Amino acid sequence: MSLPLTEEQRKKIEENRQKALARRAEKLLAEQHQSPGFGSSIATNSSQSKQGPTPNLPRDPSKPVNHGVVFLQQNLNSSSNGDQRPPNSHSFHLSSPEQAKGIWKRQEDVSPACPRHGPSGQMTLTGISPPLAQSPPEVPTQQLLGGTLGQGHPQASQEIKSTPFANTAHEPLAKAKSFQKTLTPFFRQPPRDPGVEAKAVRPSTSGQNISDTNCGSGSATPGTEGRRPQKLGASLHKAGSSQKGMCIRSGDRFQVKIGYNAELIAVFKRLPSRSYDPATKTWNFSMTDYGALMRAAQSLPTVTLEPLEGEDSRESLSTGSVAHACLPSAPSLAFVKGQCVLISRARFEADIGYSEDLMALFKQMESRSYDVKTRKWNFLLEEHNKLIQSVRCLPQVQLDPLPTTLTLAFASQLEKTSPCLTEPIPEADLSGVDPKLVSNLLPFQRAGVNFAVAKRGRLLLADDMGLGKTIQAICIAAFYRKEWPLLVVVPSSVRFTWEQAFLQWLPSLSPDRINVVVTGKDRLTAGLVNIVSFDLLSKLEKQLKTPFKVVIIDESHFLKNIKTARCRAAMPLLKVAKRVILLSGTPAMSRPSELYTQIIGVRPTFFPQFHAFGLRYCDAKRKRQQKEALLLFFNRTAEAKIPSVIEYILDLLESGREKFLVFAHHKVVLSAITRELERKHVPHIRIDGSTSSADREDLCQQFQLFEKHAVAVLSITAANMGLTFSSADLVVFAELFWNPGVLLQAEDRVHRIGQASSVSIHYLVARGTADDYLWPLIQEKIKVLGEAGLSETNFSEMTEATNYFYKDPKQQKIYDLFQQSFEEDGSDMELLEAAESFDPGSASGAPGSDSQDLGDSVDEITSTGSPVKKRRFEFFDNFDSFMFPL
Ligand SMILES: Nc1ncnc2c1ncn2[C@@H]1O[C@H](COP(=O)(O)OP(=O)(O)OP(=O)(O)O)[C@@H](O)[C@H]1O
């Protein structure tokens, strides 16, 4: 419920709104006339008369307030004088999420090559990919786009019959857009089944032809082509009717996103590394085929293929590229990075993406071999050092060598690969061991003992179960009998079995020299051979005055978790023991990381830090890559929202809002906002990570004292604590942030002691962006906090607005990815750091990084009983404004 407005207020607001709309319309018309390639349709939405601008609410905190959810179905719902859509513009037939974010395209602007659907003079809704089409690595583009035809956004698959603003009773929006821009899509649609495409073109109930085809997949009209605001790479421009597509890197392969083209498909089928993904309906290839494909595509008159971002376009592209404004390029795409991986005792593999220079280098290696299955090159170890040295001369390539651990272990092979791949292991002198035992050793057991002695009694014996590890372990231990007493740590169930084995295989050992520890009161060092369970060891290890020199650990995978008491008890013993014999038929039950403790138990210097081990063997890299992909998604979302955010802010100002805060995370967003405010001569302050503590206070005071309208532009991470902006009563979040605590603290810059008014909080949420995942994530976290009694915030009113994507399994997958990545221990800070490396502007303002902590904790206490706070969530549904980055 909104606070009731007086008649006078309503009148004033309506006047302001009309003025703002008129100014906007004039401005856009003027722009339209200056842009011959662009048709613009500008009009006032009939429903907008019901919408008012955001009013200045009466400053009475005691009154009840409204919690409203307002959907912005921008540009899909306004009508226009110049607009050729039918009068009833609120009924659309959409068939893909792209359409929901689609753009109106006047029929006369459609390229002749583009088939016309429906009667002349009608509008065609041309589907576009959202501006996130440069999908981050590891996140399938189709997922970002919300699925293939007929999938995705649940709302997109059905006819939408709604007023533009779902909640007209609530605080009206100055955001109501009254114009349409006619644009040409510059992001390509994924290849589609032509049959499906044909079906997708169907008349809507409103008589409009709405197609989710891309009119020949991006058959841009010449006039619009020159205005493409973003550029993904150099492009060869052919005839205007040529079909356009693009290459997108995907790990060490690349995808080709383009509509159906028979000639190109024929080319695809000739490439050896081709692979078709039926889920995304895209072809993908190894980088080794990149050059051949680009050359072949170049020779096809009907195809224009944009090269990979960051790839040298020499092979395929030469002329006609258009200078476009660039988004910041995706990090590291032009830089090829990888590592050497040992794949056998003799060979190593270069696990790295494609680089032409690198390929040339590989081909100079005598022992080169290409594995068609893995699509990777491998070489003899003896060429390892030579390759690494040569690669260091390539500035765009980083190929990490084999780890020192491995180069030391395989030093002889690195010098010269021996024809005999395994070094001969000398026969151990077992004359000091009971002959009964030695004579019973099976050949492979004898080999195991020899190996153990060659390794000086420190090893992990990982023979399969039942192959006689016990007898081998006893033999190895007996070889070092002079160093006894012996400690044998075993599962409690086999303590006496081990006792029997000693008695059986070592007749020379007197039975009374065997000490089986049964209770916590027993002594751990009472015998020459001491057998103890893992659990009792953790209780008794403090008894030890002198460390055991020889230790056997049976079922050593029991030590997989360093956090367990048994592991904490055992590891120090292993570190100081001279001989360590670990036995396990299943050293790693589920993850390579389980090996780590056992490896450092045997060789503490092998991988002294888990980080290096994790990166190399535990897929930590992929984990990291996923996070990078999510951050890239987050970054691109920021860029994509800028125009709409700025428009929203200007609308607020035009509608009479006087003082408010705008929080954003990315520097690019903060800068775009302040730039626009400067342009409009709006008094404002800005606080981000680069603002000194002293300046923060001054700026804050300055804002507090501003008498008229003013905007505080604030970094979410740098200005969420310790600052008071109680002279404002509205907080706008231009961006979301995954940590709701940070958001809530930012809200409280206004909602605090000294505040005399009701406080409004507006979250600007853009559909089809990372917000789709961040917003439910934030809600979920707040819900959990609320259930645990740790947060009083109630977001339940917004459920209507947030349950819209779960029906699509692909969307859910990305959400899961976000959730996992953001909920792992410490990942918040890790992500924050990574995000800040992208946006140095917010770096120094990380939570807890300065004295703001203290100020805020005091505020938390004193803010009880402050005025009502109400939130609103603005959903940007349409991205045609993204075509005009400011
Ligand atoms: N050389 C041998 N001569 C006679 N018996 C043997 C020999 N080697 C192993 N055995 C017998 O085989 C059985 C399995 O041996 P053991 O228990 O040592 O296997 P293990 O490798 O430790 O298996 P797990 O991994 O399941 O513990 C035992 O009964 C053992 O006495």
The ligand as an SDF file (V2000), in Angstrom:
LIG
                    3D

 31 33  0  0  0  0  0  0  0  0999 V2000
   52.5790  -64.4470   -0.0420 N   0  0  0  0  0  0  0  0  0  0  0  0
   51.5220  -64.9060    0.5910 C   0  0  0  0  0  0  0  0  0  0  0  0
   51.4870  -66.1660    1.0470 N   0  0  0  0  0  0  0  0  0  0  0  0
   50.4180  -66.6250    1.6610 C   0  0  0  0  0  0  0  0  0  0  0  0
   49.3050  -65.9240    1.9000 N   0  0  0  0  0  0  0  0  0  0  0  0
   49.3010  -64.6740    1.4820 C   0  0  0  0  0  0  0  0  0  0  0  0
   50.3800  -64.1110    0.7920 C   0  0  0  0  0  0  0  0  0  0  0  0
   50.0390  -62.8610    0.4980 N   0  0  0  0  0  0  0  0  0  0  0  0
   48.8100  -62.6520    0.9650 C   0  0  0  0  0  0  0  0  0  0  0  0
   48.3400  -63.7120    1.5590 N   0  0  0  0  0  0  0  0  0  0  0  0
   47.0460  -63.8590    2.1880 C   0  0  0  0  0  0  0  0  0  0  0  0
   46.1040  -63.2070    1.3930 O   0  0  0  0  0  0  0  0  0  0  0  0
   45.1140  -62.6050    2.2130 C   0  0  0  0  0  0  0  0  0  0  0  0
   45.0050  -61.1510    1.8850 C   0  0  0  0  0  0  0  0  0  0  0  0
   46.1590  -60.5000    2.2500 O   0  0  0  0  0  0  0  0  0  0  0  0
   46.1140  -59.0580    2.9140 P   0  0  0  0  0  0  0  0  0  0  0  0
   45.0970  -59.0400    3.9660 O   0  0  0  0  0  0  0  0  0  0  0  0
   47.4930  -58.6970    3.2820 O   0  0  0  0  0  0  0  0  0  0  0  0
   45.6300  -58.2260    1.6810 O   0  0  0  0  0  0  0  0  0  0  0  0
   45.5610  -56.7050    1.6070 P   0  0  0  0  0  0  0  0  0  0  0  0
   46.2430  -56.3170    0.3670 O   0  0  0  0  0  0  0  0  0  0  0  0
   46.0130  -56.0760    2.8470 O   0  0  0  0  0  0  0  0  0  0  0  0
   44.0020  -56.4990    1.4040 O   0  0  0  0  0  0  0  0  0  0  0  0
   43.0930  -55.2960    1.8920 P   0  0  0  0  0  0  0  0  0  0  0  0
   43.4740  -54.1500    1.0430 O   0  0  0  0  0  0  0  0  0  0  0  0
   41.7410  -55.7940    1.6380 O   0  0  0  0  0  0  0  0  0  0  0  0
   43.4320  -55.1150    3.3260 O   0  0  0  0  0  0  0  0  0  0  0  0
   45.5500  -62.8540    3.6350 C   0  0  0  0  0  0  0  0  0  0  0  0
   44.8540  -63.9280    4.1820 O   0  0  0  0  0  0  0  0  0  0  0  0
   46.9960  -63.1660    3.5180 C   0  0  0  0  0  0  0  0  0  0  0  0
   47.4610  -64.0440    4.5310 O   0  0  0  0  0  0  0  0  0  0  0  0
  1  2  1  0
  2  3  1  0
  2  7  2  0
  3  4  2  0
  4  5  1  0
  5  6  2  0
  6  7  1  0
  6 10  1  0
  7  8  1  0
  8  9  2  0
  9 10  1  0
 10 11  1  0
 11 12  1  0
 11 30  1  0
 12 13  1  0
 13 14  1  0
 13 28  1  0
 14 15  1  0
 15 16  1  0
 16 17  2  0
 16 18  1  0
 16 19  1  0
 19 20  1  0
 20 21  2  0
 20 22  1  0
 20 23  1  0
 23 24  1  0
 24 25  2  0
 24 26  1  0
 24 27  1  0
 28 29  1  0
 28 30  1  0
 30 31  1  0
M  END
$$$$
